[in-house]
């Protein structure tokens, strides 16, 4: 979703040597990983994804394993990584604040991203993140000239503070005083009377009802995004920008820093895996870990940094297959993200598709995700062999810079 060429004299096609390969790789892995989480939000109504106990698919056998894989290895990890990478793009496109010309380009870029987000969310899928990124980017662009150290310190401090607030809240929903537990769990209990089945029926009944269901969910989620999630997204973008300025994404830090981040992330991931497995195996409504699974899950930042560190080491140490496989997907991340929406909504509720909403269980969702991954891993390098950038990257950049850009490569 982001460009990474520093354009000092106006827009130019992205030359191979001008790109930062690790950013392409990380962005590619992130956009693929995000689909694994979003799949359930395409396949089920929002109330079923927000409260898994409301899902029509019981968590047992292969469904339990498929659900566990998402919760442990994917949920919040890749969107955290992607948010950090978007913070990098704010600087790479806008440059220093004293650069008025690039600042204007950045503002137009964010404006068009917001418009893309509104269309994407309202007309296609409520889970859109583009509008949140545009809104958050307006704040981060004001801080893009800050040095690396304060960006990193504020970003990590705010991220950990918000994670701790979430962890404490989740722990209290299980272990707090009885009156508090009852009050905090009232919202999920209110979904019990056939709300999920009614929503599934509406999605499958035809386009008008499906559009209304999507609009209702989009309104709820975007209200939370614009006035809530922004407080978590801005620090992540600042952290990503600070790490970029410090050389983290260029593999310029000592190896021991990357190894330490991998070790910490692996420890958190292992603990989360064990706790989530106990939760899933215990079944819905049973707090097998007394809230500790939710506490550990509140700190995806450690796992995201471990993922990033491992990929950076692999890419920078000449492991060519990592770059060859994932970099093209990252170069076309904006196109691939929106293409995922088109494929998934076609399958689950668009009028021209089979309308599988509520019919595909968690293993089936995984099968679709892997198929889409394969498609995007194949088509991205094929497209880039003939064109400078993805079609939607070209459109976004064309609108941002206000004049035509070459798309097709010279013969």
N, C-alpha and C positions, 0 to 999 in steps of 0.2 A: 504494500500500500504506500510505500514511501520511496522517494528518489534519494539517491545518495551521491550525486555528482555535484561538486561545488561549482556553480555557474557564476563566474565573475563578470562576464561580458554578454549576458543574454543566454537564452536556451540553446543548447546544442545536443545532438544525439549522444547517448551514453556510450563512450568508447570502452572497449574491454579493459584497457589498462587504467581507465579512470575510476573504475569501480573498486570498492573495498569488498573483497571476496567473502570475508567472514560475515559481513552484514547481510550479503545475499544469502549465504547458507543459513544463518540464524533466522532470517525472515522467512525463508522457504520452509524450514522445519516448523516454525511457529504457526504459519498459516495452515499447514497440514494438521498439526496437533490441535488447533482450535476446532477443526471440523469434527474431531472425535468427541468433543464435548457438545458441540452444537447439534450433533445428530439427533439426540433425544428431544431437543427443543424444536426441531423440524418435524419429528415423528409423533410428538405428543403435544397436547395443549399446555400452555404455560403453567396452569395450576398443578398439573401432574409432574412437571419438572421441578417446580419450586418445593413440592412436597412429595417425595418419591413414594411414600406410603399410599398416595392416591393413584399411583400408576396402575393400569389394567394388567400389568405383567408381574406376577409374583417373583420375588427374588429368591429363586431356588435353582439348583443345578447350573446349567450353562448360563442362564440369565444372571444369576448371582455373580459368576466369574466375570462376565462381560461388564456388568455394572461396576464391579470392584476395580477392574482395569482402568476405567475412566476416572473414577474417584481418586485413585492413588496416583496414577502416572500423568494424568492430563488436566483434570479440572483445576482451573486458575493458574496452572503453571505456564501455559503457552500464551495466554492473554497477558499475563504479567510480563513475560519476555517481550511480547509484541509491543506493549505499552512503552517499555524502555527503548525499544528501537524507534518508535515514533518520535520520542524525544530527541533522538539523534537527528532525525530528518528535519526537525524544526531548525536546527543550526545549519545543516548542510544546504538547505534551500534558502534560508533567510540570512545566513551569515551573521556578522556582527550587527548590533543595533544601529551603529552609525551608517551602515550601508542602506541608504534610503530606497534605492532601486530594488534591491533584493527583498527588503522589507515589504514593499508593495506587492511583489510577486507572492511572498509568503501569505500575506493577508488575503489575496485573491484565491490562493490555493486552499486555504482553510474555509473561505466562503463557499467555494464550489464543493468542497468535501462535505460541508454541512448540507448543501442541497442534494448531493448524491445520497447522503444519509437519510434525509426526509423521504425521498422517493423510495429508497431501498426498504426502509422500515415500514412506511405506511402502505405501500402497494404490494410488497413482497413478503417480508419477514420481520416480525416484531423485534427479533433479537439483534438488530443492527447496532454496530458499535461505532460507525463512522461519525454520527452526529456527536457522540460523546468525545471522540478524538478531536473533532473540529473545535468544540467548546473548550476542552482542556487545553488545546494548542494555543488558544488566545491568551491564556495566562502564561504558558511556558515561553511563548515568543518574547514576552517582556523580560525574561530572565536568561535569554540565550547567550548573553555576553558575560555571564558570571563565570568565575574561574571554576576549575574542576572540584576543588576541595569543598567549598560551601555547597555546591550542587549535590555532591555525594553525601555530605553530612546531613543536610536537610532532607534529602530524598530518602535516605535509609532510616533516619530518625522518625520521620513522619510515617513511613511505611510500617515500621515496627510498632509504633504507637497505635496506629489504626488496627493493625493485626492483633495486638494485645487487647484492645477494646473489644474486638470481635470475639476473641478467645474467651474473655471473661464473660461476655454476654451469653455465648453458647454454653459455657460451663454452668451458668446460673439457671439456664432453662431446664437443667436436669437436677442440679444440686442445691438450688436456692430454696428459700422458705416456700412452703406449699402454696401460699396465696400468690407469690411471685411466679412460681412455675406455672400455675394455672392461667394466670393472666398472659404470660409470654407465649403460651401454647394455644391460646384461643383462636388465633388466625388460622392455623393449620386445621384445627378441629372443624372450623366453619366450612371447610371444603367437602365434608364427608357425604352430603346428601345428593349424590348423582351429578355433581358439577362437572366432573371429568367426562363422563359418558355423554352428557348433554353437549359439551363443547366438541367432542369428537363427532357427534352426529351433525352438528352445525357445519363443521369443516367439510364433511363428506357430502353434504346436501347440495352443494353448488357454489359457484363463485361469489354471489352476493353475501351469503351467510358466512362463507370463509373469510371474505374481506372484512366483514364486521367483527368477527372474532379476532382477526389479526390486529385490527385497529384498536380494539379494546385493550389487548395485551400490550401493544406498542405504546399506547398512552400511559399505562401503568409503569412499564419498564423505563420509558424515556423520562418520566417525571423523576423516578429514582436515579436515573443516570445524570440528568442535568443538575440536580440539586443534592445528590448524595454521592454517587460513584465518582464524580469529578474530584472529590477530596482525596480519593485513593489513587486516581489516575495521574493527576498532576505530579505528586511526589515520585511516582514511578518514571514518568517522562524526565523529570529532573535528574533522577538517579542515572538513567540511561545516558543522558547527555553528559553528566559529570564523568561517568565511566569512559565514555568516548574520548573526552578531552584528556583524561588521564592515560589513555593508550590501552585500556582494557580490551577493546574490540580489535585492536591491531596486534594483539599478542605481544605487547611491549613490556608488560609487567613480568616480574620474576616468576619462574615456573611454580615456585612454592605457593604463590598466591592462588593460582588456578587449582593446584592440587588440594590446597586447604579448602577452597570453596566446594570442590567436588566431594571431599571427605565429609564436610558438614552437611551438604545436600543429601548425600547418600545415607547418612545416619538418620536425618529427618524422614527421608523417603522410606527407609526400612521400618522405622517406628510407625509411620502412617500406614504402611501396608499391613502390618500386623494388627493394628487397632481397627482399621476398616474391615479387615477380614472377619474379626470377631463380631463387628456390628452387622455385617451382611449375613453371616451365618446364623445370627441370633434371630433374624427376621424382623419385620416392621413392628414398631411400637415397643421394642425391647432395647434399653440403653445398656448394652453389654459392657461398654467401657466407661459408663458413668460420665459421658460427655468428653472424655479425653481424646477420642478420635476427632471430634470437632475442634478441640483446642489445637491439636497438632496441625490439622488441615488449615488453620487460620494463618499459617506461615509459609505460603507457597513461594515466597521470595527466595528462600534458601535453596529450594529445589530448582527454581528457574535459573538462578545464578550457577548452580552446578551443571545444569544442562548446557548453558551458554559456555561455561569454562571448558567442558569436555569437547564441544564442537569447535571452539576456538583453537584448542590445542591440536585437534585432528586436522583442521584446515590449514593452520600455520605450519604444521610439521610435514606438509607435503603428502597427506593422505588424499590422493587425487579423486578417488571415487566419491568422497563426501562432497567435494565441490561440484563435481560433474553432475551428481544426482540432484542436489538440493538448490544450488545457486540459481539455475534457470527458473525454478518455482518461485524463489524469492525475488528475482527480477520482475516477475509478473504477479506479485502478491495481490495487488489491487484487483486485477482481472481474475485471478484464481479465487479470491475471496467471494467476489460477486458471482462468479460462475458456480461456485459451490451452492450458493443460494438458489440460482436458477435450476440446477439439477435437483436439489432436495425438495424445493417447493413443487416442482413438476411431479415428482414422485408422490408427494404426500397430500397436496390439496389444490394445486392449480387445475382449472377446468379441463385443460388439454392432457392431463396425466391420469394415472390409475386411481388417485385419491386414496392412498394407503394410510392416511392418518389413523393412528390408534391400532393398526393391524400388524405392525412390524415390531417384534420384541427386541431386547437388547443385543442378542447375538446376530439377529438379522440386520440391525442398525450397523453393527460392526462390519458385516459383509458389504454393505453399501459404502461405508467409509473407506474400506480398503480398495474397493473398485474405483471410487473417485480419486483416491490417492494415486493409483496406478495410471488413471487417465491423465491427471495433471502432471505427473512425473514424465509421462511420454510426450504430451502435447506441448509443454513449455519449451524444451529445447528445440523441438521441431519448428515451432513458431519463431523463436529467436534466431534460427538459422536463416530466416528470410526477412525478418523485420528487426528494427533496432530496439523495440520495446513492445510490451503488450498493448492490445488495442485500447483498453480503458486507461492505461498509463499515458498513452499518446493523447487521448481525449482530455484527460485531466490536466496534463502539462500544456496542451494547446490552449485550453481555456485560461489557465493560470498566467501564461506569458502573453496571450492576446494576439498571437500570430501563428502562421502555419509552421509545421515542423515536418521534416522528412520521417517517414515511417518505414518504407521498404528499403532494404539494403540494396546497394548497387550490385548489378550482376557481376 
